[in-house]
Amino acid sequence: MFSPRDLDLKSLALHTLVAQKMRSDHSLLLKAQNNLERMVDRGQRCS
């Protein structure tokens, strides 16, 4: 079986991975939002 310390290290690694994924997802969302706003701005200028 695992010792409690092994379990702590595993959950810590998992939390770190999840946090990194959330951060990269968030920056992707921000990029997409910026692109959308730019497209809307361009569309409004054209019409």
Secondary structure, DSSP 8 states (H G I E B T S, - for coil): ---HHHHHHHHHHHHHHHHHHHHHHHHHHHHHHHHHHHHHHHHHHH-
